[in-house]
């Protein structure tokens, strides 16, 4: 169990991040070998592409069971939505002494936290012998190749899912408060009396200045990334939690409606049985927000949907004519 204690100021500073590199390094964890059933097939294939792509360092660091994945591979995100190249530059520029210190944790473990050490592979020992700067640069190069091969073609749709999750969580905070936010994220995450508890095979009790929350399409259960360098740690804890992706569409458009207005617009019109935002529709249909906005614009100009404001959000709903068209052609 990891216990993170926050004061009122720390709670106010808590924030979300959508990090492309977090999704990449998530597949290097053991759950990358057996992805969840509700993720896209491209994520399920990602880990298998490592060895075929000739990425020896990442292959050596990827975990098949219990162990430690060095934190410098996924540096602390300083902005809510960092670009992949920004994150890779941080990896390449990691201080050599930090790289070597974290790699040493693979061998020594962190017994006080419940992490046992493992003997590093020959590939990893050879890389370490060339120094921390070399390892950081090689890691960034291989991560870039892995990203381009397995993630870049699908990132726009994946980011729509993650952005929609953050928007949904913001609505929970606005309506019910931070306590309900934490308690609704996952059964393994609970908030009570100033302490955030995350179920884990590791142990730790820390007073922290803030917590950064990162939804993940890859993770099977919550995980906490804590700066391993002591004293003092440079980064606040990053709590990664699994996002449940939509496995199927709740509403399916009829073939007749699809022929009339086009398949994408038919799906969107049918899905608006209840009002929804552009980002929510994008996530549900695995489309980019720009694509959804375009099709909603066509439907709005045709008098089939109309925008409404819900606080700071703009939702779309079917008009009477849109409802008649969608329901009469089911």
Secondary structure, DSSP 8 states (H G I E B T S, - for coil): -EEEE--HHHHHH-EE---HHHHHHHTTSGGGTS--TTS-HHHHHHTTHHHHTT-HHHHHH--SSS----GGGG----STT--HHHHHHHHHT--HHHHHHHHHHHHH-BGGGTB------HHHHHHHHT-HHHHHHHHHHHHHHHHHHHTGGGHHHHHHHHHHHHHHHHHHHHHH-HHHHHHHH-TTEEEETTEEEE--SS-EEEE-S-EEEEEESS-SS-EEE---S-SS-SS-EEEEEE-----S-S----HHHHHHH-HHHHHHHHHTTS-EEHHHHHHHHT--HHHHHHHHHHHHHTTSEEEEEETTEEEEEE-HHHHHHHHHT-
